[in-house]
Amino acid sequence: MVVLVSFFLDMPDISASSDPYRSEKLAAFDRLLTIMDELRENCPWDRKQTLRSLRHLTIEETYELSDAILENDLEEIKKELGDIILHMVFYAKIASEKNAFHIGDVLNTVSEKLINRHPHIYGDTKVRDEEEVKQNWERIKLKENGNRSVLGGVPQSLPALVKAMRIQEKAKGVGFDWDRKEQVWEKVQEELSEFLTASQQGDQEATQSEFGDLLFSLINYSRFIEINPEEALELTNRKFIDRFKIMEAAIQKDGKKIGDLTLTEMDQYWEQAKRR
């Protein structure tokens, strides 16, 4: 492991680093790599793990990091980032045992990708703003991966809401987008009208299709007003949970059971919770 860290220390910097903690960071990374080697050799659980067995755990850790970010809990973010990094090192260790690649290959690959996709930093390309940076990124990515479609890089297993965001962002990256947010809002209204028509006609299949179109157009509009729809929805989920728990506590305090209350009675408790 020391050899790997020395390799990174001896690499010529693309730009001079003034980070006073650089050696400390590299030593900490070397420590983790050493621990991973020891666990893989001596721990029955760690020896048993495979790329596939770690997959669901990595997804869980990613959501835990997401929770910490939404809570703005920096201490928890630090812990969850550690878990994520551990998983990345774990995957690389397993791959190295298969003589496929090692962690150095992983780091060099991402470094080369960043350099190649930032020609305005490491080349002669000129850009006006961040939008042009993102457009260049998508064009370069398309050439690198040999994708026949701009949307080829969107993971199939992404949650539908996040997938819609990425689809729209990638389409925008090659210039396929609306000019003004007013046009997008008109599309939202159009889709809402089509959804209501299908719903009133009682056509379930058409209603589902139109509802999907409506959601897609709302997500599109969120981009134009610079709101992350996934984050906005999650904040609303949390707000509802908090208010519902307050309502439940108030009902219990009054010696009642929530299941015995009418909707009108529950709504009164709900309004109290909102005021709190």
URBELHU-V606842 format. One record per residue. N is the residue number from 0. PSI is psi in radians with two decimals (NA if undefined). Layout:
BEGIN
n & psi
N & PSI
N & PSI
END
This chain:
BEGIN
n & psi
0 & -0.61
1 & -0.62
2 & -0.73
3 & -0.79
4 & -0.70
5 & -0.63
6 & -0.78
7 & -0.64
8 & -0.62
9 & -0.19
10 & 2.39
11 & 2.32
12 & 2.43
13 & -0.68
14 & 2.55
15 & 2.31
16 & 2.31
17 & 0.29
18 & 2.00
19 & -0.24
20 & 0.23
21 & -0.85
22 & -0.65
23 & -0.69
24 & -0.75
25 & -0.66
26 & -0.67
27 & -0.67
28 & -0.71
29 & -0.68
30 & -0.77
31 & -0.74
32 & -0.69
33 & -0.77
34 & -0.71
35 & -0.73
36 & -0.77
37 & -0.73
38 & -0.72
39 & -0.50
40 & -0.60
41 & -0.38
42 & 2.16
43 & -0.71
44 & -0.83
45 & -0.64
46 & -0.53
47 & -0.37
48 & 2.59
49 & 3.02
50 & -0.73
51 & -0.65
52 & -0.44
53 & -0.29
54 & -0.90
55 & -0.50
56 & -0.65
57 & -0.72
58 & -0.75
59 & -0.77
60 & -0.63
61 & -0.72
62 & -0.59
63 & -0.67
64 & -0.72
65 & -0.74
66 & -0.78
67 & -0.65
68 & -0.77
69 & -0.54
70 & -0.14
71 & 0.67
72 & 1.66
73 & -0.62
74 & -0.73
75 & -0.63
76 & -0.75
77 & -0.77
78 & -0.78
79 & -0.60
80 & -0.65
81 & -0.74
82 & -0.73
83 & -0.79
84 & -0.69
85 & -0.76
86 & -0.70
87 & -0.74
88 & -0.66
89 & -0.84
90 & -0.78
91 & -0.63
92 & -0.79
93 & -0.74
94 & -0.64
95 & -0.57
96 & -0.40
97 & 0.06
98 & 0.57
99 & -0.93
100 & 2.90
101 & 3.12
102 & -0.54
103 & -0.69
104 & -0.71
105 & -0.84
106 & -0.71
107 & -0.64
108 & -0.80
109 & -0.56
110 & -0.79
111 & -0.66
112 & -0.76
113 & -0.71
114 & -0.79
115 & -0.61
116 & 0.06
117 & 1.05
118 & -0.33
119 & -0.23
120 & -0.77
121 & 0.26
122 & -2.75
123 & 0.05
124 & 2.44
125 & 2.40
126 & 2.65
127 & -0.67
128 & -3.09
129 & -0.53
130 & -0.71
131 & -0.57
132 & -0.82
133 & -0.64
134 & -0.75
135 & -0.72
136 & -0.85
137 & -0.68
138 & -0.76
139 & -0.72
140 & -0.68
141 & -0.71
142 & -0.72
143 & -0.86
144 & -0.21
145 & 0.42
146 & 2.45
147 & -0.33
148 & 2.50
149 & -0.54
150 & 0.08
151 & -0.41
152 & 0.04
153 & 2.04
154 & 2.36
155 & -0.52
156 & 0.08
157 & 2.52
158 & 2.54
159 & -0.70
160 & -0.80
161 & -0.67
162 & -0.72
163 & -0.72
164 & -0.82
165 & -0.66
166 & -0.83
167 & -0.69
168 & -0.72
169 & -0.66
170 & -0.71
171 & -0.59
172 & -0.39
173 & 0.29
174 & 0.06
175 & 1.59
176 & 2.89
177 & 2.77
178 & -0.71
179 & 2.65
180 & -0.48
181 & -0.63
182 & -0.67
183 & -0.69
184 & -0.62
185 & -0.66
186 & -0.68
187 & -0.82
188 & -0.67
189 & -0.79
190 & -0.62
191 & -0.74
192 & -0.75
193 & -0.63
194 & -0.80
195 & -0.68
196 & -0.84
197 & -0.69
198 & -0.74
199 & -0.49
200 & -0.17
201 & 0.30
202 & 1.75
203 & -0.73
204 & -0.77
205 & -0.64
206 & -0.76
207 & -0.76
208 & -0.79
209 & -0.57
210 & -0.69
211 & -0.74
212 & -0.69
213 & -0.81
214 & -0.76
215 & -0.72
216 & -0.60
217 & -0.69
218 & -0.68
219 & -0.76
220 & -0.61
221 & -0.58
222 & -0.67
223 & -0.35
224 & 0.25
225 & 0.82
226 & 2.28
227 & 1.95
228 & -0.59
229 & -0.75
230 & -0.71
231 & -0.76
232 & -0.70
233 & -0.67
234 & -0.66
235 & -0.70
236 & -0.82
237 & -0.66
238 & -0.74
239 & -0.77
240 & -0.80
241 & -0.81
242 & -0.66
243 & -0.70
244 & -0.67
245 & -0.74
246 & -0.79
247 & -0.74
248 & -0.70
249 & -0.69
250 & -0.77
251 & -0.66
252 & -0.56
253 & 0.11
254 & 0.46
255 & 2.88
256 & 2.33
257 & -0.59
258 & -0.28
259 & -0.15
260 & 2.63
261 & 2.90
262 & -0.66
263 & -0.74
264 & -0.74
265 & -0.64
266 & -0.57
267 & -0.76
268 & -0.64
269 & -0.75
270 & -0.63
271 & -0.72
272 & -0.69
273 & -0.71
274 & -0.58
275 & NA
END
